[in-house]
Protein backbone atom coordinates (compact mmCIF):
# COMPACT_ATOMS: atom_id res chain seq x y z
CA UNK A 1 0.00 0.00 0.00
CA UNK A 2 2.78 2.39 0.90
CA UNK A 3 4.47 1.61 -2.42
CA UNK A 4 1.31 2.64 -4.28
CA UNK A 5 1.16 5.96 -2.41
CA UNK A 6 4.82 6.53 -3.08
CA UNK A 7 4.38 5.72 -6.76
CA UNK A 8 1.36 8.01 -7.00
CA UNK A 9 3.29 10.81 -5.28
CA UNK A 10 6.19 10.40 -7.67
CA UNK A 11 3.83 10.57 -10.64
CA UNK A 12 2.27 13.77 -9.31
CA UNK A 13 5.69 15.32 -8.73
CA UNK A 14 6.80 14.40 -12.27
CA UNK A 15 3.59 15.89 -13.67
CA UNK A 16 4.10 19.10 -11.67
CA UNK A 17 7.73 19.31 -12.72
CA UNK A 18 6.79 18.96 -16.38
CA UNK A 19 3.87 21.38 -16.07
CA UNK A 20 5.53 23.94 -13.80
CA UNK A 21 7.35 25.82 -16.60
CA UNK A 22 4.09 26.14 -18.58
CA UNK A 23 2.13 27.22 -15.50
CA UNK A 24 4.83 29.76 -14.61
CA UNK A 25 4.91 31.09 -18.17
CA UNK A 26 1.10 31.35 -18.25
CA UNK A 27 1.06 33.28 -14.96
CA UNK A 28 3.79 35.62 -16.24
CA UNK A 29 1.82 36.21 -19.45
CA UNK A 30 -1.32 36.84 -17.43
CA UNK A 31 0.26 39.29 -14.98
CA UNK A 32 2.44 41.16 -17.47
CA UNK A 33 -0.23 41.09 -20.17
CA UNK A 34 -2.81 42.48 -17.74
CA UNK A 35 -0.44 45.28 -16.75
CA UNK A 36 0.56 46.02 -20.36
CA UNK A 37 -3.08 46.18 -21.46
CA UNK A 38 -3.80 48.78 -18.78
CA UNK A 39 -0.72 50.78 -19.81
CA UNK A 40 -1.65 50.56 -23.49
CA UNK A 41 -5.13 51.88 -22.76
CA UNK A 42 -3.68 54.74 -20.69
CA UNK A 43 -1.29 55.70 -23.50
CA UNK A 44 -4.09 55.51 -26.06
CA UNK A 45 -6.34 57.59 -23.79
CA UNK A 46 -3.71 60.32 -23.36
CA UNK A 47 -2.96 60.31 -27.10
CA UNK A 48 -6.62 60.74 -28.05
CA UNK A 49 -7.06 63.47 -25.45
CA UNK A 50 -4.01 65.31 -26.81
CA UNK A 51 -5.50 65.10 -30.30
CA UNK A 52 -8.59 66.82 -28.86
CA UNK A 53 -10.91 63.93 -29.69
CA UNK A 54 -14.38 64.04 -28.17
CA UNK A 55 -14.14 62.93 -24.53
CA UNK A 56 -17.17 60.66 -24.88
CA UNK A 57 -15.55 58.80 -27.78
CA UNK A 58 -12.28 58.54 -25.84
CA UNK A 59 -13.88 56.99 -22.73
CA UNK A 60 -16.03 54.62 -24.80
CA UNK A 61 -13.17 53.36 -27.00
CA UNK A 62 -10.84 53.05 -23.98
CA UNK A 63 -13.38 50.95 -22.11
CA UNK A 64 -13.98 48.71 -25.14
CA UNK A 65 -10.26 48.33 -25.91
CA UNK A 66 -9.43 47.41 -22.31
CA UNK A 67 -11.99 44.58 -22.40
CA UNK A 68 -10.71 43.22 -25.75
CA UNK A 69 -7.04 43.31 -24.71
CA UNK A 70 -7.72 41.43 -21.49
CA UNK A 71 -9.63 38.72 -23.36
CA UNK A 72 -6.61 38.33 -25.69
CA UNK A 73 -4.27 38.06 -22.68
CA UNK A 74 -6.42 35.33 -21.12
CA UNK A 75 -6.52 33.35 -24.39
CA UNK A 76 -2.74 33.68 -24.80
CA UNK A 77 -2.17 32.42 -21.24
CA UNK A 78 -4.50 29.47 -21.91
CA UNK A 79 -2.58 28.65 -25.12
CA UNK A 80 0.68 28.58 -23.13
CA UNK A 81 -0.85 25.90 -20.90
CA UNK A 82 -1.34 23.75 -23.99
CA UNK A 83 -5.04 24.32 -24.39
CA UNK A 84 -6.54 24.28 -27.89
CA UNK A 85 -7.01 27.98 -28.71
CA UNK A 86 -9.37 27.24 -31.61
CA UNK A 87 -11.62 25.28 -29.31
CA UNK A 88 -11.49 28.07 -26.74
CA UNK A 89 -12.45 30.69 -29.33
CA UNK A 90 -15.26 28.47 -30.61
CA UNK A 91 -16.44 27.88 -27.05
CA UNK A 92 -16.27 31.60 -26.34
CA UNK A 93 -18.30 32.27 -29.46
CA UNK A 94 -20.97 29.77 -28.42
CA UNK A 95 -20.90 31.03 -24.85
CA UNK A 96 -21.05 34.60 -26.12
CA UNK A 97 -24.19 33.80 -28.10
CA UNK A 98 -25.79 32.14 -25.08
CA UNK A 99 -24.74 34.92 -22.73
CA UNK A 100 -25.83 37.52 -25.27
CA UNK A 101 -29.33 36.04 -25.32
CA UNK A 102 -29.40 35.82 -21.54
CA UNK A 103 -27.99 39.31 -21.13
CA UNK A 104 -29.78 40.99 -24.00
CA UNK A 105 -30.27 44.15 -21.91
CA UNK A 106 -26.51 44.49 -21.44
CA UNK A 107 -25.91 43.88 -25.15
CA UNK A 108 -28.53 46.50 -25.88
CA UNK A 109 -26.68 48.93 -23.61
CA UNK A 110 -23.46 48.34 -25.59
CA UNK A 111 -25.22 48.93 -28.91
CA UNK A 112 -26.91 52.05 -27.56
CA UNK A 113 -23.59 53.27 -26.15
CA UNK A 114 -22.13 53.06 -29.67
CA UNK A 115 -25.19 54.88 -30.97
CA UNK A 116 -24.66 57.71 -28.45
CA UNK A 117 -20.99 58.00 -29.43
CA UNK A 118 -21.60 58.23 -33.17
CA UNK A 119 -24.85 60.22 -33.27
CA UNK A 120 -23.63 62.60 -30.52
CA UNK A 121 -26.91 63.79 -28.97
CA UNK A 122 -24.67 65.07 -26.15
CA UNK A 123 -21.02 65.21 -25.15
CA UNK A 124 -19.01 64.91 -21.95
CA UNK A 125 -19.46 68.19 -20.09
CA UNK A 126 -23.02 68.84 -21.31
CA UNK A 127 -25.75 69.45 -18.73
CA UNK A 128 -28.73 67.15 -19.34
CA UNK A 129 -32.18 66.35 -18.05
CA UNK A 130 -33.26 62.75 -18.65
CA UNK A 131 -36.59 61.52 -17.24
CA UNK A 132 -36.54 64.10 -14.45
CA UNK A 133 -32.87 63.47 -13.59
CA UNK A 134 -30.38 66.30 -14.16
CA UNK A 135 -26.60 66.44 -14.18
CA UNK A 136 -23.38 67.07 -16.08
CA UNK A 137 -22.12 64.21 -18.28
CA UNK A 138 -18.96 62.80 -16.71
CA UNK A 139 -18.35 59.57 -18.66
CA UNK A 140 -19.87 57.62 -21.54
CA UNK A 141 -18.98 53.96 -20.96
CA UNK A 142 -19.83 50.77 -22.85
CA UNK A 143 -22.80 49.92 -20.64
CA UNK A 144 -23.78 53.18 -18.97
CA UNK A 145 -23.44 56.95 -18.93
CA UNK A 146 -22.49 58.77 -15.73
CA UNK A 147 -23.89 62.16 -14.69
CA UNK A 148 -22.74 64.37 -11.81
CA UNK A 149 -25.31 66.53 -10.04
CA UNK A 150 -24.74 70.02 -8.65
CA UNK A 151 -24.55 68.59 -5.12
CA UNK A 152 -21.80 66.18 -6.26
CA UNK A 153 -23.81 62.98 -6.56
CA UNK A 154 -23.11 60.46 -9.31
CA UNK A 155 -26.06 59.18 -11.33
CA UNK A 156 -25.48 56.09 -13.49
CA UNK A 157 -27.99 55.59 -16.31
CA UNK A 158 -28.03 52.52 -18.64
CA UNK A 159 -27.39 53.56 -22.23
CA UNK A 160 -30.55 51.81 -23.46
CA UNK A 161 -32.58 53.96 -21.05
CA UNK A 162 -31.00 57.12 -22.45
CA UNK A 163 -31.64 56.39 -26.12
CA UNK A 164 -35.30 55.60 -25.42
CA UNK A 165 -35.88 58.76 -23.36
CA UNK A 166 -36.50 62.41 -24.16
CA UNK A 167 -33.24 64.28 -23.50
CA UNK A 168 -33.08 67.98 -22.70
CA UNK A 169 -29.59 69.33 -23.36
CA UNK A 170 -29.22 72.71 -21.66
CA UNK A 171 -25.69 73.40 -22.88
CA UNK A 172 -25.65 72.27 -26.52
CA UNK A 173 -26.48 75.76 -27.78
CA UNK A 174 -24.20 78.76 -27.36
CA UNK A 175 -26.98 81.02 -26.05
CA UNK A 176 -30.06 80.64 -23.84
CA UNK A 177 -33.06 82.79 -23.05
CA UNK A 178 -33.68 83.70 -19.43
CA UNK A 179 -37.31 84.45 -18.57
CA UNK A 180 -38.06 86.03 -15.19
CA UNK A 181 -41.49 87.01 -13.90
CA UNK A 182 -42.04 89.70 -11.26
CA UNK A 183 -45.37 90.20 -9.53
CA UNK A 184 -46.32 93.67 -8.32
CA UNK A 185 -49.45 95.22 -6.90
CA UNK A 186 -52.18 96.11 -9.36
CA UNK A 187 -52.01 99.76 -8.30
CA UNK A 188 -48.30 100.12 -9.15
CA UNK A 189 -47.13 102.36 -12.01
CA UNK A 190 -46.52 99.93 -14.89
CA UNK A 191 -44.32 102.39 -16.76
CA UNK A 192 -42.05 102.79 -13.73
CA UNK A 193 -41.88 99.02 -13.13
CA UNK A 194 -40.88 98.35 -16.74
CA UNK A 195 -38.32 101.19 -16.68
CA UNK A 196 -36.66 99.85 -13.53
CA UNK A 197 -36.37 96.37 -15.03
CA UNK A 198 -35.19 97.70 -18.40
CA UNK A 199 -32.48 99.82 -16.76
CA UNK A 200 -31.11 96.78 -14.92
CA UNK A 201 -31.24 94.66 -18.08
CA UNK A 202 -29.34 97.27 -20.11
CA UNK A 203 -26.72 97.76 -17.40
CA UNK A 204 -25.77 94.08 -17.24
CA UNK A 205 -22.75 93.04 -19.33
CA UNK A 206 -24.09 89.47 -19.36
CA UNK A 207 -27.22 90.35 -21.36
CA UNK A 208 -26.88 90.05 -25.14
CA UNK A 209 -28.20 92.88 -27.31
CA UNK A 210 -29.31 90.47 -30.03
CA UNK A 211 -31.90 89.06 -29.81
CA UNK A 212 -33.19 92.25 -28.23
CA UNK A 213 -34.24 92.04 -24.55
CA UNK A 214 -37.97 92.20 -23.94
CA UNK A 215 -39.83 93.54 -20.87
CA UNK A 216 -43.59 93.10 -21.12
CA UNK A 217 -46.74 92.71 -19.06
CA UNK A 218 -47.19 88.96 -18.92
CA UNK A 219 -50.65 88.78 -17.32
CA UNK A 220 -53.21 90.34 -15.02
CA UNK A 221 -54.35 88.48 -11.96
CA UNK A 222 -56.60 89.09 -8.99
CA UNK A 223 -54.94 92.23 -7.66
CA UNK A 224 -51.67 91.12 -9.25
CA UNK A 225 -49.71 92.37 -12.23
CA UNK A 226 -47.00 90.09 -13.68
CA UNK A 227 -44.19 91.78 -15.57
CA UNK A 228 -41.84 89.49 -17.50
CA UNK A 229 -38.22 90.09 -18.49
CA UNK A 230 -37.06 87.91 -21.39
CA UNK A 231 -33.35 88.30 -22.05
CA UNK A 232 -30.68 86.32 -23.92
CA UNK A 233 -27.24 85.43 -22.64
CA UNK A 234 -24.37 83.03 -23.27
CA UNK A 235 -25.16 79.56 -21.96
CA UNK A 236 -22.23 79.67 -19.53
CA UNK A 237 -23.57 82.94 -18.06
CA UNK A 238 -27.14 81.71 -17.50
CA UNK A 239 -27.05 81.17 -13.74
CA UNK A 240 -24.79 84.17 -13.07
CA UNK A 241 -27.29 86.40 -14.87
CA UNK A 242 -30.22 84.74 -13.07
CA UNK A 243 -28.85 85.52 -9.60
CA UNK A 244 -27.67 88.98 -10.65
CA UNK A 245 -31.14 89.91 -11.92
CA UNK A 246 -32.89 88.60 -8.82
CA UNK A 247 -30.71 90.58 -6.45
CA UNK A 248 -30.71 93.84 -8.44
CA UNK A 249 -34.47 93.80 -9.09
CA UNK A 250 -35.19 93.28 -5.39
CA UNK A 251 -32.94 96.20 -4.45
CA UNK A 252 -34.34 98.49 -7.17
CA UNK A 253 -37.97 97.73 -6.27
CA UNK A 254 -37.31 98.59 -2.63
CA UNK A 255 -35.55 101.83 -3.63
CA UNK A 256 -38.44 102.93 -5.89
CA UNK A 257 -41.10 101.83 -3.40
CA UNK A 258 -42.56 99.24 -5.77
CA UNK A 259 -44.49 96.71 -3.75
CA UNK A 260 -45.68 93.22 -4.42
CA UNK A 261 -49.32 92.17 -4.53
CA UNK A 262 -51.28 92.49 -1.29
CA UNK A 263 -52.47 89.28 0.26
CA UNK A 264 -56.12 89.43 1.21
CA UNK A 265 -57.90 87.23 3.68
CA UNK A 266 -61.66 86.73 3.42
CA UNK A 267 -63.55 85.81 6.60
CA UNK A 268 -67.07 84.53 6.49
CA UNK A 269 -68.90 85.06 9.79
CA UNK A 270 -72.05 83.03 10.26
CA UNK A 271 -74.63 83.94 12.85
CA UNK A 272 -76.28 81.21 14.86
Number of C-alpha atoms within 10 A of each C-alpha: 6 7 8 9 10 11 12 12 12 12 12 12 13 12 11 13 11 11 14 14 13 18 17 14 15 22 17 13 19 20 14 13 19 19 12 16 19 18 13 16 18 14 13 16 19 13 13 18 15 9 9 10 12 14 19 24 23 21 21 22 21 22 17 15 17 17 13 12 18 18 13 15 20 18 20 17 24 20 16 19 18 12 13 12 15 11 10 14 13 11 12 13 12 12 12 14 13 12 14 14 12 11 12 13 15 19 17 17 23 21 15 22 25 20 15 22 22 11 8 12 14 20 22 18 17 16 20 22 16 16 12 9 12 19 21 23 21 22 21 28 24 23 23 22 24 18 26 18 16 10 7 10 10 15 17 15 17 20 26 22 16 18 16 9 11 12 17 16 17 17 18 16 9 10 16 17 16 17 13 15 16 18 19 21 19 18 13 16 11 18 8 13 20 17 12 17 22 16 12 15 24 13 9 12 10 19 22 17 13 9 12 11 18 15 20 15 16 14 12 12 12 9 15 19 22 20 21 19 20 17 22 22 23 16 16 13 14 17 12 11 21 14 10 13 18 12 11 15 18 12 12 16 17 11 9 11 10 19 14 18 18 12 8 7 6 5 6 6 6 5 4 3
